[in-house]
């Protein structure tokens, strides 16, 4: 019987003889940081989330972003700005429940974004970053904050250490912390924002949607971008389209306002709102 050894993380691993390629498999410890992701998914699975899949013509917006030779504008920043403006026009889209009988509607639209960072040891992790008051910022300001958030700072390292300490707590205690935070809309806003935007399309190409699990009342998932022929003024043209998934908490938001939000978001994106004078 092969020997085993216990790692510093408390996980039992087979010895190196079983990790050789010739054995057909490799044993690795489950990363501690992923416990934090599991906690978020567990909380999200308790929500009654419905999803809408839409395609939006981004030909004009993409050409304007590409024309920004200074690099001050990112496509993700543009989409985030459009989402913030559309939510600002109907603040019920980011309402948070307070107990059983009340809803809290915030004035600022704070967007929780998932950004990949490379740690000093070369490990790639996804960190949550909150862009505050996107409904009151320009596309360039939002793009600058996103770029800045992708850089690893001392604050990021402290947050990472704090997260690693948190995931060492028993699951029941972590669940209690989550329930306490979600029960207070002001705490939820401070630590998790009021809505979420995920740009998974930056990691792939061609049209395609992502179906998220989220504890947020509204989440917009930016999927892949691809070209397809459409009829424009009687002529067939190849136009670039982005796949957007609009996910809402059905306990708070009905299908009709969610559909109106989707239509308004499409109008803003196709008009390249915020990219033109």
C-alpha positions in Angstrom: 0.0 0.0 0.0 1.5 3.4 -0.9 2.4 5.7 1.9 0.6 9.0 2.6 1.6 12.2 4.1 -0.4 15.0 5.7 0.1 18.5 4.3 0.2 21.7 6.4 -3.4 22.4 5.2 -4.5 19.2 7.0 -5.3 17.3 3.8 -4.1 13.8 3.1 -2.1 13.5 -0.1 -0.6 10.4 -1.8 3.2 10.5 -2.0 5.0 11.6 -5.1 5.1 8.1 -6.6 1.3 8.5 -7.3 1.7 12.0 -8.7 3.8 10.9 -11.6 2.3 11.2 -15.0 2.8 7.5 -15.6 0.2 6.8 -12.9 -2.5 8.6 -14.9 -3.6 11.1 -12.3 -2.3 13.8 -9.8 -3.5 14.5 -6.3 -3.6 18.1 -5.1 -5.0 19.8 -2.0 -8.3 21.7 -2.3 -7.3 25.4 -2.2 -8.5 27.1 1.0 -9.4 30.2 -0.9 -12.1 28.3 -2.7 -14.0 27.8 0.5 -14.8 31.5 0.3 -16.2 31.0 -3.3 -18.3 28.1 -2.0 -19.7 30.3 0.7 -20.8 32.9 -1.9 -22.4 30.2 -4.1 -24.2 28.6 -1.2 -25.7 32.0 -0.3 -26.6 32.6 -3.9 -28.3 29.2 -4.2 -30.8 30.3 -1.5 -32.1 33.1 -3.9 -34.9 32.6 -6.5 -32.9 33.9 -9.4 -34.3 34.1 -13.0 -32.2 34.7 -16.0 -32.6 36.5 -19.3 -30.3 35.9 -22.3 -29.9 38.7 -24.7 -27.7 39.7 -27.6 -26.7 43.3 -28.1 -25.1 45.0 -31.1 -21.8 46.5 -29.9 -20.3 47.3 -33.3 -20.4 51.1 -32.7 -19.2 50.8 -29.1 -16.3 48.5 -30.0 -15.1 50.7 -32.7 -15.1 53.8 -30.4 -13.3 51.8 -27.7 -10.7 50.7 -30.2 -10.3 54.3 -31.4 -9.3 55.4 -27.9 -5.6 55.2 -28.5 -4.8 56.4 -25.0 -6.3 53.2 -23.5 -8.4 55.2 -21.0 -11.6 53.3 -21.9 -12.2 49.6 -21.4 -15.2 47.7 -22.9 -16.0 46.3 -19.4 -16.0 49.8 -18.0 -18.4 50.9 -20.7 -20.8 48.1 -20.1 -20.6 48.8 -16.3 -21.4 52.4 -16.9 -24.5 51.5 -19.0 -25.7 49.1 -16.3 -25.3 51.8 -13.7 -27.3 54.3 -15.7 -30.1 51.8 -16.4 -30.4 50.8 -12.8 -30.4 54.5 -11.7 -33.5 55.0 -13.8 -35.3 52.2 -11.9 -33.8 51.8 -8.4 -36.0 48.8 -7.7 -33.5 46.8 -9.7 -31.0 47.0 -6.8 -33.5 46.9 -3.9 -32.4 44.9 -0.9 -34.8 43.2 1.5 -34.7 44.3 5.1 -36.6 41.7 7.1 -39.8 40.4 5.7 -41.7 43.6 5.1 -39.3 46.3 4.0 -37.1 47.0 1.0 -34.1 49.4 1.0 -33.5 51.3 -2.3 -30.0 52.9 -2.4 -29.2 56.1 -4.3 -25.7 54.9 -5.4 -25.3 51.9 -7.6 -22.3 50.1 -6.2 -21.0 47.3 -8.6 -19.3 44.2 -7.3 -16.9 43.0 -9.9 -14.9 39.7 -10.0 -11.4 40.4 -11.2 -8.5 38.0 -11.6 -5.3 38.9 -9.8 -1.8 37.3 -9.8 -0.4 37.0 -6.3 3.2 37.4 -5.5 3.6 33.6 -5.4 2.2 33.3 -8.9 -1.2 32.1 -7.8 -4.1 33.4 -9.8 -7.2 34.1 -7.7 -10.5 35.9 -8.3 -10.9 38.9 -6.0 -14.1 40.9 -5.4 -13.8 44.6 -6.1 -16.5 47.2 -5.6 -16.8 50.2 -7.9 -18.8 52.8 -6.0 -21.5 55.0 -7.4 -21.1 54.0 -11.1 -24.3 55.9 -11.9 -22.5 59.1 -11.1 -19.2 58.3 -12.9 -18.0 58.5 -16.5 -16.9 55.5 -18.6 -13.3 56.7 -18.2 -13.5 57.0 -14.5 -14.9 53.5 -14.2 -12.3 52.1 -16.6 -9.5 53.7 -14.5 -10.9 52.1 -11.3 -11.1 48.7 -12.9 -7.5 48.9 -14.1 -6.4 50.0 -10.7 -8.3 47.2 -9.0 -6.4 44.6 -11.1 -3.1 45.7 -9.5 -2.2 43.9 -6.3 -1.7 46.4 -3.5 -0.9 46.1 0.2 -4.6 46.5 1.0 -5.3 43.5 -1.3 -2.7 41.4 0.5 -4.3 42.3 3.8 -7.7 41.4 2.5 -6.4 38.2 1.2 -4.9 37.3 4.6 -8.2 38.2 6.2 -10.1 36.0 3.8 -7.7 33.1 4.4 -8.3 33.5 8.2 -12.1 33.6 7.7 -12.2 30.4 5.7 -10.4 28.6 8.6 -13.5 29.1 10.7 -16.1 26.3 10.9 -18.7 26.3 8.1 -21.5 26.9 10.6 -19.9 30.1 11.8 -19.1 31.3 8.3 -22.8 30.7 7.4 -23.9 32.7 10.4 -21.7 35.6 9.4 -23.2 35.5 5.9 -26.7 35.5 7.2 -26.0 38.5 9.5 -24.5 40.5 6.7 -27.3 39.7 4.2 -29.9 40.7 6.8 -28.5 44.2 7.0 -28.7 46.0 3.6 -26.2 48.6 4.7 -23.6 45.9 5.5 -24.4 44.1 2.2 -23.8 47.4 0.3 -20.5 48.1 2.2 -19.0 44.6 1.7 -20.7 43.4 -1.4 -22.1 46.3 -3.3 -25.7 46.7 -4.5 -25.4 44.8 -7.8 -22.8 42.6 -9.6 -21.2 42.6 -13.0 -19.1 39.7 -14.2 -17.1 39.9 -17.4 -16.3 36.3 -18.2 -16.2 37.2 -22.0 -12.7 38.5 -21.6 -11.5 34.9 -21.1 -13.0 33.6 -24.3 -14.3 34.5 -27.8 -17.4 34.0 -29.9 -21.0 34.3 -28.7 -21.9 32.5 -25.5 -23.7 33.1 -22.2 -22.8 32.4 -18.6 -25.5 31.4 -16.1 -24.3 32.7 -12.7 -25.2 31.8 -9.1 -25.4 35.1 -7.2 -26.7 36.5 -3.9 -27.1 39.9 -5.6 -30.6 41.2 -6.5 -29.2 42.0 -10.0 -26.2 40.6 -11.9 -25.2 41.2 -15.4 -22.8 38.6 -16.9 -20.9 39.8 -20.0 -20.3 36.8 -22.2 -18.6 36.3 -25.5 -18.5 38.6 -28.5 -19.0 37.4 -32.0 -20.1 38.5 -35.4 -23.3 37.5 -37.2 -25.1 38.8 -40.2 -28.1 41.2 -39.6 -30.4 43.2 -41.8 -29.5 46.9 -41.6 -31.5 49.4 -43.8 -32.3 46.6 -46.2 -28.7 45.4 -46.5 -27.1 42.4 -44.8 -24.1 43.4 -42.7 -21.8 41.5 -40.3 -22.2 43.1 -36.9 -20.5 42.4 -33.6 -22.8 41.3 -30.8 -22.2 40.6 -27.1 -24.0 38.0 -25.1 -25.5 39.4 -21.9 -27.1 37.4 -19.1 -29.4 39.4 -16.9 -30.1 37.7 -13.6 -32.6 39.1 -11.1 -33.9 38.0 -7.7 -37.5 37.1 -8.5 -38.5 37.7 -4.8 -37.9 41.4 -5.5 -38.1 42.0 -9.3 -40.9 40.8 -11.6 -40.4 39.8 -15.2 -41.9 43.0 -16.7 -39.5 45.5 -15.0 -36.6 43.1 -15.7 -37.6 43.1 -19.4 -37.8 46.9 -19.4 -34.3 47.0 -17.8 -33.0 44.7 -20.5 -34.5 46.9 -23.3 -33.1 50.1 -21.7 -29.6 48.5 -21.3 -29.7 47.4 -24.9 -30.5 51.0 -26.0 -27.7 52.5 -24.0 -25.1 49.9 -25.2 -26.1 50.1 -28.9 -26.0 53.9 -28.8 -22.5 53.7 -27.2 -23.7 55.9 -24.4 -20.9 57.6 -22.6 -18.4 57.1 -25.4 -19.6 59.9 -27.6 -20.1 63.6 -26.9 
